Amino acid sequence: MRQLLYTTNSTYYYECGGLTRDIMRLDNEQIKAYHRRYYQPGQLTMLLAGADIDVSALTEIDDFFNQCDRDG
């Protein structure tokens, strides 16, 4: 299902972070590089659900992403 929802450039397309046997072969620098590449706001998928979504929540989310854009 996730492969239908996401493209190959998204970590959601793959097994959760990789298969254990593959992760065990990585060194510390490779793991850090992976996290720098994929664990950033630009890779975030956010879903808000409910009948009444508080506008202040949307404002806070927008402020967070704007700050991330400024900080790089």
DSSP file with accessible surface (Angstrom, degrees, kcal/mol):
  #  RESIDUE AA STRUCTURE BP1 BP2  ACC     N-H-->O    O-->H-N    N-H-->O    O-->H-N    TCO  KAPPA ALPHA  PHI   PSI    X-CA   Y-CA   Z-CA
    1    1 A M    >>        0   0  167      0, 0.0     4,-1.3     0, 0.0     3,-1.3   0.000 360.0 360.0 360.0 -46.0    0.0    0.0    0.0
    2    2 A R  H 3>  +     0   0   91      1,-0.3     4,-2.2     2,-0.2    12,-0.1   0.834 360.0  59.5 -63.2 -27.8    2.7    2.5    0.9
    3    3 A Q  H 34 S+     0   0  107      1,-0.2    -1,-0.3     2,-0.2    10,-0.1   0.739 105.3  49.6 -73.3 -18.7    4.4    2.0   -2.4
    4    4 A L  H <4 S+     0   0  151     -3,-1.3    -1,-0.2     1,-0.1    -2,-0.2   0.780 114.9  44.1 -82.6 -28.4    1.2    3.1   -4.1
    5    5 A L  H  < S+     0   0  118     -4,-1.3     2,-0.3     7,-0.1    -2,-0.2   0.788 114.8  43.3 -85.9 -31.3    1.0    6.2   -1.9
    6    6 A Y  S  < S-     0   0   72     -4,-2.2     2,-0.1    -5,-0.2    -1,-0.1  -0.860  74.1-123.4-123.2 153.6    4.6    7.4   -2.0
    7    7 A T    >   -     0   0   87     -2,-0.3     3,-1.8     1,-0.1     6,-0.4  -0.407  38.8 -99.9 -85.3 169.5    7.4    7.8   -4.6
    8    8 A T  T 3  S+     0   0   81      1,-0.3    -1,-0.1    -2,-0.1     6,-0.1   0.649 118.4  66.5 -67.8 -13.7   10.8    6.1   -4.4
    9    9 A N  T 3  S+     0   0   99      4,-0.0     2,-0.4     3,-0.0    -1,-0.3   0.412  88.8  82.7 -87.8   5.3   12.4    9.4   -3.1
   10   10 A S  S X  S-     0   0   12     -3,-1.8     3,-1.4     1,-0.1     4,-0.5  -0.893  76.5-139.8-106.9 138.1   10.3    9.1    0.1
   11   11 A T  G >  S+     0   0   25     -2,-0.4     3,-0.9     1,-0.3     6,-0.4   0.759 101.4  70.1 -65.8 -20.9   11.4    6.9    3.0
   12   12 A Y  G 3  S+     0   0   95      1,-0.2    -1,-0.3     4,-0.1    -6,-0.1   0.733  87.0  66.4 -67.8 -20.0    7.8    5.9    3.4
   13   13 A Y  G <  S+     0   0   57     -3,-1.4    -1,-0.2    -6,-0.4    -2,-0.2   0.850 102.0  55.0 -66.5 -32.1    8.1    4.0    0.2
   14   14 A Y  S <  S-     0   0  110     -3,-0.9     3,-0.2    -4,-0.5   -12,-0.0  -0.410 105.1 -70.2 -99.2 172.7   10.5    1.6    1.8
   15   15 A E  S >  S-     0   0  101      1,-0.2     2,-0.9    -2,-0.1     3,-0.9  -0.201  81.2 -66.6 -54.1 155.7   10.5   -0.7    4.8
   16   16 A C  T 3  S-     0   0  126      1,-0.3    -1,-0.2    -3,-0.1    -4,-0.1  -0.213 109.6 -34.7 -55.0  90.8   10.7    1.3    8.1
   17   17 A G  T 3  S-     0   0   29     -2,-0.9    -1,-0.3    -6,-0.4     2,-0.2   0.427 120.1 -59.0  75.3  -4.0   14.2    2.8    7.7
   18   18 A G  S <  S-     0   0   31     -3,-0.9     2,-0.3    -7,-0.1    -2,-0.0  -0.460  72.7 -56.9 117.6 167.2   15.5   -0.3    6.0
   19   19 A L    >>  -     0   0   55     -2,-0.2     4,-2.5     1,-0.1     3,-1.0  -0.615  47.1-120.9 -82.7 144.8   15.8   -3.9    6.7
   20   20 A T  H 3> S+     0   0  109     -2,-0.3     4,-2.4     1,-0.3     5,-0.2   0.893 112.3  55.5 -54.3 -42.8   17.8   -4.9    9.9
   21   21 A R  H 34 S+     0   0  159      1,-0.2     4,-0.4     2,-0.2    -1,-0.3   0.849 112.3  43.8 -63.1 -31.2   20.3   -6.9    7.9
   22   22 A D  H X4 S+     0   0   63     -3,-1.0     3,-1.0     2,-0.2     4,-0.4   0.887 111.0  52.8 -78.7 -40.0   21.1   -3.9    5.8
   23   23 A I  H >< S+     0   0   64     -4,-2.5     3,-1.8     1,-0.2    -2,-0.2   0.888 100.5  62.7 -63.5 -36.1   21.2   -1.4    8.6
   24   24 A M  T 3< S+     0   0  146     -4,-2.4    -1,-0.2     1,-0.3    -2,-0.2   0.748  98.8  56.7 -63.4 -20.6   23.7   -3.6   10.5
   25   25 A R  T <  S+     0   0  177     -3,-1.0    -1,-0.3    -4,-0.4     2,-0.2   0.575  88.4  97.9 -86.6 -10.5   26.2   -3.1    7.6
   26   26 A L    <   -     0   0   71     -3,-1.8     2,-0.2    -4,-0.4    -3,-0.0  -0.542  65.5-139.4 -82.0 144.8   26.1    0.7    7.9
   27   27 A D     >  -     0   0   90     -2,-0.2     4,-2.0     1,-0.1     3,-0.3  -0.475  34.1 -96.1 -92.7 174.7   28.8    2.7    9.7
   28   28 A N  H  > S+     0   0  102      1,-0.2     4,-2.5     2,-0.2     5,-0.2   0.872 122.7  52.5 -59.9 -41.1   28.0    5.7   12.0
   29   29 A E  H  > S+     0   0  110      1,-0.2     4,-2.4     2,-0.2    -1,-0.2   0.882 108.2  51.4 -65.7 -36.6   28.7    8.3    9.2
   30   30 A Q  H  > S+     0   0   94     -3,-0.3     4,-2.1     2,-0.2    -1,-0.2   0.899 110.4  48.9 -66.2 -39.0   26.3    6.5    6.8
   31   31 A I  H  X S+     0   0   57     -4,-2.0     4,-2.3     2,-0.2    -2,-0.2   0.928 111.4  49.4 -67.0 -42.6   23.6    6.6    9.4
   32   32 A K  H  X S+     0   0   93     -4,-2.5     4,-2.5     1,-0.2    -2,-0.2   0.915 110.7  50.3 -61.6 -43.1   24.2   10.3   10.1
   33   33 A A  H  X S+     0   0   44     -4,-2.4     4,-2.1     2,-0.2    -1,-0.2   0.901 109.0  52.3 -62.9 -40.3   24.1   11.1    6.4
   34   34 A Y  H  X S+     0   0   66     -4,-2.1     4,-2.6     1,-0.2     5,-0.4   0.942 111.1  46.7 -59.9 -46.4   20.8    9.2    6.1
   35   35 A H  H  X S+     0   0   88     -4,-2.3     4,-2.1     1,-0.2    -2,-0.2   0.895 110.1  52.5 -66.3 -40.0   19.2   11.1    8.9
   36   36 A R  H  < S+     0   0  158     -4,-2.5    -1,-0.2     1,-0.2    -2,-0.2   0.890 115.0  43.6 -61.6 -36.5   20.5   14.5    7.6
   37   37 A R  H  < S+     0   0  152     -4,-2.1    -2,-0.2    -5,-0.2    -1,-0.2   0.916 128.4  21.3 -75.7 -44.0   18.9   13.6    4.2
   38   38 A Y  H  < S+     0   0   33     -4,-2.6     2,-1.4     1,-0.2    -3,-0.2   0.748 106.4  71.3-103.7 -27.3   15.6   12.2    5.3
   39   39 A Y  S  < S+     0   0  141     -4,-2.1    -1,-0.2    -5,-0.4    -4,-0.0  -0.571  76.4 105.5 -96.0  74.5   14.7   13.4    8.8
   40   40 A Q  S >  S-     0   0   91     -2,-1.4     3,-2.1    -3,-0.1     4,-0.3  -0.960  83.8-101.9-145.4 158.2   14.0   17.0    7.9
   41   41 A P  G >  S+     0   0   45      0, 0.0     3,-1.8     0, 0.0    24,-0.1   0.821 115.4  65.2 -56.2 -31.5   10.8   19.1    7.7
   42   42 A G  G 3  S+     0   0   69      1,-0.3    -3,-0.1    26,-0.1    -4,-0.0   0.711 103.0  48.9 -65.9 -16.5   10.8   19.0    3.9
   43   43 A Q  G <  S+     0   0   64     -3,-2.1    -1,-0.3    -5,-0.1     2,-0.2   0.373  88.1 118.2-100.1   3.1   10.3   15.2    4.1
   44   44 A L    <   -     0   0   78     -3,-1.8     2,-0.5    -4,-0.3    -5,-0.0  -0.486  47.1-161.7 -77.9 136.3    7.4   15.5    6.6
   45   45 A T        -     0   0   74     -2,-0.2     2,-0.4     2,-0.0    -2,-0.0  -0.987  15.2-171.9-112.6 120.7    3.9   14.3    5.8
   46   46 A M        -     0   0   92     -2,-0.5     2,-0.5     2,-0.0    -2,-0.0  -0.953   8.2-171.1-119.2 135.3    1.4   15.8    8.2
   47   47 A L        -     0   0  156     -2,-0.4     2,-0.5     2,-0.0    -2,-0.0  -0.991   1.6-169.8-126.8 122.8   -2.2   14.8    8.4
   48   48 A L        +     0   0   75     -2,-0.5     2,-0.3     2,-0.0     5,-0.1  -0.957  13.4 179.9-110.4 131.8   -4.7   16.8   10.5
   49   49 A A        +     0   0   89     -2,-0.5     2,-0.2     3,-0.1     3,-0.1  -0.943  24.6  81.9-132.8 151.9   -8.1   15.2   11.0
   50   50 A G  S    S-     0   0   59     -2,-0.3     3,-0.3     1,-0.1    -2,-0.0  -0.527  73.8 -93.5 135.3 160.4  -11.3   16.2   12.8
   51   51 A A  S    S+     0   0   98      1,-0.3     2,-0.5    -2,-0.2    -1,-0.1   0.859 114.4  37.5 -72.1 -35.6  -14.4   18.3   12.4
   52   52 A D        -     0   0  156     -3,-0.1     2,-0.6     2,-0.0    -1,-0.3  -0.838  68.2-175.4-125.2  95.2  -12.9   21.4   14.1
   53   53 A I        -     0   0   73     -2,-0.5     2,-0.2    -3,-0.3    -3,-0.1  -0.803  31.9-121.8 -90.8 121.3   -9.2   22.1   13.4
   54   54 A D    >>  -     0   0  101     -2,-0.6     4,-1.4     1,-0.2     3,-0.8  -0.440   9.1-141.9 -66.1 127.4   -8.1   25.0   15.6
   55   55 A V  H 3> S+     0   0  103      1,-0.3     4,-2.4    -2,-0.2     5,-0.2   0.856 101.2  61.6 -59.6 -33.8   -6.8   27.8   13.4
   56   56 A S  H 3> S+     0   0   55      1,-0.2     4,-2.4     2,-0.2    -1,-0.3   0.866 100.1  54.5 -64.5 -32.0   -4.1   28.5   16.0
   57   57 A A  H <> S+     0   0   38     -3,-0.8     4,-2.4     2,-0.2    -1,-0.2   0.925 108.3  48.4 -65.1 -42.6   -2.7   25.0   15.4
   58   58 A L  H  X S+     0   0   80     -4,-1.4     4,-2.5     1,-0.2    -2,-0.2   0.898 110.6  51.7 -64.2 -38.2   -2.4   25.7   11.7
   59   59 A T  H  X S+     0   0   70     -4,-2.4     4,-2.8     2,-0.2    -2,-0.2   0.923 109.7  48.9 -64.5 -43.2   -0.7   29.0   12.5
   60   60 A E  H  X S+     0   0  135     -4,-2.4     4,-2.4     2,-0.2    -2,-0.2   0.904 111.3  49.8 -63.8 -40.9    1.8   27.2   14.8
   61   61 A I  H  X S+     0   0   44     -4,-2.4     4,-2.3     2,-0.2     5,-0.2   0.940 111.9  48.1 -62.7 -45.3    2.5   24.6   12.1
   62   62 A D  H  X S+     0   0   91     -4,-2.5     4,-2.5     1,-0.2    -2,-0.2   0.926 111.2  50.6 -61.6 -43.7    3.1   27.3    9.6
   63   63 A D  H  X S+     0   0   90     -4,-2.8     4,-2.4     2,-0.2    -1,-0.2   0.904 108.8  52.8 -60.7 -41.7    5.4   29.2   11.9
   64   64 A F  H  X S+     0   0  110     -4,-2.4     4,-2.3     1,-0.2    -2,-0.2   0.948 111.6  44.5 -59.8 -49.0    7.4   26.0   12.6
   65   65 A F  H  X S+     0   0   51     -4,-2.3     4,-2.2     1,-0.2    -1,-0.2   0.881 111.6  53.0 -67.3 -36.2    7.9   25.4    8.9
   66   66 A N  H  X S+     0   0   59     -4,-2.5     4,-1.9    -5,-0.2    -1,-0.2   0.907 109.7  49.2 -63.3 -40.1    8.8   29.0    8.2
   67   67 A Q  H  X S+     0   0   81     -4,-2.4     4,-2.6     2,-0.2    -2,-0.2   0.918 109.5  52.0 -65.7 -39.8   11.4   28.9   11.0
   68   68 A C  H  X S+     0   0   26     -4,-2.3     4,-1.5     1,-0.2    -2,-0.2   0.902 107.6  52.4 -62.1 -40.6   12.8   25.7    9.5
   69   69 A D  H  < S+     0   0  125     -4,-2.2    -1,-0.2     1,-0.2    -2,-0.2   0.905 112.3  45.3 -62.5 -39.3   13.1   27.4    6.1
   70   70 A R  H  < S+     0   0  165     -4,-1.9    -2,-0.2     1,-0.2    -1,-0.2   0.885 115.4  46.3 -71.3 -38.0   15.0   30.3    7.7
   71   71 A D  H  <        0   0  119     -4,-2.6    -1,-0.2    -5,-0.1    -2,-0.2   0.650 360.0 360.0 -80.4 -16.8   17.3   28.0    9.7
   72   72 A G     <        0   0  100     -4,-1.5    -3,-0.2    -5,-0.2    -2,-0.1   0.652 360.0 360.0  83.5 360.0   18.0   25.7    6.8
